[in-house]
Amino acid sequence: MNRYSLALVLLAMTIAAGSAQTEREPSFHPKNGFVPNAETAVKIAEAVLIPVYGEEKILSERPFKAALQEDVWTVEGTLHCGEGKRCNGGTAVVKISKSTGQILHMIHYK
């Protein structure tokens, strides 16, 4: 067996051992998912947006709106403009898995 083959075998064994360990650990899975409602989705979105884009910028986009489509919450900020004025700029958007709570996508449009 050459060095490359040996390395691949060792890598596969390491991955398999890690997977087996994870599968044996018990974990609670909420019936309605880790992100069961819009309020929770907004709190999670703000929590991940603030360290990246800054508290002042993100809090200025409140209220955030959350919409559920299949298993994905899409949370979007509000762009505030004066009456009759054209808005320049964009808001934050975060996509979150309802079942796992995983952040699937995060961006701030300009």
C-alpha contacts under 8 A as a table, 3 or more apart, distances in Angstrom:
res1	aa1	res2	aa2	distance
1	M	5	S	6.16
1	M	6	L	6.44
2	N	5	S	5.44
2	N	6	L	6.27
3	R	6	L	5.08
3	R	7	A	6.09
4	Y	7	A	5.13
4	Y	8	L	6.32
5	S	8	L	5.11
5	S	9	V	6.23
6	L	9	V	5.13
6	L	10	L	6.18
7	A	10	L	5.14
7	A	11	L	6.09
8	L	11	L	5.05
8	L	12	A	6.13
9	V	12	A	5.15
9	V	13	M	6.19
10	L	13	M	5.09
10	L	14	T	6.16
11	L	14	T	5.10
11	L	15	I	6.23
12	A	15	I	5.16
12	A	16	A	6.09
13	M	16	A	5.08
13	M	17	A	6.07
14	T	17	A	5.16
14	T	18	G	6.21
15	I	18	G	5.14
15	I	19	S	6.17
16	A	19	S	5.12
16	A	20	A	6.11
17	A	20	A	5.17
17	A	21	Q	6.26
18	G	21	Q	5.22
18	G	22	T	6.33
19	S	22	T	5.18
19	S	23	E	6.19
20	A	23	E	5.21
20	A	24	R	6.43
21	Q	24	R	5.42
21	Q	25	E	6.76
22	T	25	E	5.53
23	E	26	P	7.71
29	H	33	G	6.83
29	H	34	F	7.38
30	P	33	G	4.99
30	P	34	F	6.07
32	N	35	V	7.49
32	N	36	P	5.26
32	N	99	S	7.16
33	G	36	P	5.44
33	G	98	K	5.52
33	G	99	S	3.92
33	G	100	T	6.40
33	G	101	G	7.79
34	F	98	K	6.13
34	F	99	S	5.44
34	F	100	T	5.57
34	F	101	G	5.48
35	V	38	A	7.87
35	V	40	T	5.87
35	V	41	A	6.01
35	V	97	S	7.42
35	V	98	K	4.72
35	V	99	S	6.52
35	V	100	T	7.42
35	V	101	G	5.83
36	P	40	T	6.99
36	P	41	A	7.96
36	P	98	K	6.42
36	P	99	S	7.94
37	N	40	T	5.57
37	N	41	A	6.45
38	A	41	A	4.97
38	A	42	V	6.19
38	A	65	K	7.76
38	A	66	A	5.28
38	A	67	A	7.03
38	A	68	L	7.84
38	A	73	W	7.67
39	E	42	V	5.27
39	E	43	K	6.37
39	E	66	A	7.78
40	T	43	K	5.13
40	T	44	I	6.24
41	A	44	I	5.22
41	A	45	A	6.13
41	A	66	A	6.69
41	A	73	W	6.70
41	A	75	V	6.99
41	A	96	I	7.18
42	V	45	A	5.01
42	V	46	E	6.14
42	V	64	F	6.40
42	V	65	K	7.21
42	V	66	A	6.47
42	V	75	V	6.31
43	K	46	E	5.27
43	K	47	A	6.13
44	I	47	A	5.01
44	I	48	V	6.38
45	A	48	V	5.41
45	A	49	L	6.03
45	A	75	V	6.77
45	A	94	V	6.03
45	A	96	I	7.98
46	E	49	L	5.06
46	E	50	I	5.93
46	E	58	I	7.12
47	A	50	I	5.87
47	A	51	P	7.47
48	V	51	P	6.33
48	V	52	V	7.15
49	L	52	V	5.40
49	L	53	Y	5.90
49	L	54	G	7.40
49	L	58	I	6.87
49	L	92	A	7.76
49	L	106	M	7.98
50	I	53	Y	5.41
50	I	54	G	4.72
50	I	55	E	4.82
50	I	58	I	6.08
51	P	54	G	5.71
51	P	55	E	7.25
53	Y	57	K	6.64
53	Y	58	I	6.82
54	G	57	K	5.61
54	G	58	I	6.33
55	E	58	I	5.29
55	E	59	L	5.87
56	E	59	L	5.43
56	E	60	S	6.11
57	K	60	S	5.29
57	K	61	E	6.89
58	I	61	E	5.37
58	I	62	R	7.33
58	I	77	G	7.89
58	I	92	A	7.62
59	L	62	R	5.56
61	E	64	F	6.79
61	E	77	G	4.92
61	E	78	T	4.88
61	E	79	L	6.09
61	E	80	H	7.30
61	E	91	T	6.90
61	E	92	A	7.96
62	R	77	G	6.02
62	R	78	T	5.92
63	P	77	G	6.41
63	P	78	T	6.03
64	F	75	V	6.47
64	F	76	E	5.44
64	F	77	G	4.42
64	F	78	T	6.13
65	K	75	V	5.50
65	K	76	E	5.37
65	K	77	G	6.47
65	K	78	T	7.75
66	A	73	W	6.26
66	A	74	T	5.50
66	A	75	V	4.28
66	A	76	E	6.54
67	A	73	W	5.55
67	A	74	T	5.32
67	A	75	V	6.57
68	L	71	D	6.94
68	L	72	V	5.70
68	L	73	W	4.46
68	L	74	T	6.39
69	Q	72	V	5.45
69	Q	73	W	6.47
69	Q	74	T	7.85
71	D	97	S	5.86
71	D	98	K	5.19
71	D	99	S	6.62
72	V	95	K	6.36
72	V	96	I	5.55
72	V	97	S	4.75
72	V	98	K	5.57
73	W	95	K	5.54
73	W	96	I	5.09
73	W	97	S	6.34
73	W	98	K	6.30
74	T	93	V	6.93
74	T	94	V	5.82
74	T	95	K	4.57
74	T	96	I	6.60
75	V	93	V	5.58
75	V	94	V	5.18
75	V	95	K	6.34
76	E	91	T	6.81
76	E	92	A	5.75
76	E	93	V	4.59
76	E	94	V	6.69
77	G	91	T	5.24
77	G	92	A	5.46
77	G	93	V	6.76
78	T	91	T	6.51
79	L	87	C	7.56
79	L	89	G	7.68
79	L	90	G	6.55
79	L	91	T	6.19
80	H	87	C	7.68
81	C	85	K	6.35
81	C	86	R	7.19
81	C	87	C	5.63
82	G	85	K	5.41
89	G	109	Y	7.09
89	G	110	K	4.78
90	G	108	H	6.90
90	G	109	Y	4.56
90	G	110	K	4.65
91	T	108	H	5.53
91	T	109	Y	5.39
91	T	110	K	7.15
92	A	106	M	7.49
92	A	107	I	5.77
92	A	108	H	4.08
92	A	109	Y	6.22
93	V	105	H	7.86
93	V	106	M	5.79
93	V	107	I	5.50
93	V	108	H	6.18
93	V	109	Y	7.88
94	V	103	I	7.29
94	V	104	L	7.59
94	V	105	H	5.60
94	V	106	M	4.44
94	V	107	I	6.64
95	K	103	I	6.09
95	K	104	L	5.31
95	K	105	H	5.00
95	K	106	M	6.48
96	I	101	G	5.89
96	I	102	Q	5.65
96	I	103	I	4.68
96	I	104	L	5.48
96	I	105	H	7.27
97	S	100	T	5.49
97	S	101	G	4.92
97	S	102	Q	5.24
97	S	103	I	6.59
97	S	104	L	6.73
98	K	101	G	5.66
98	K	102	Q	7.99
103	I	106	M	7.33
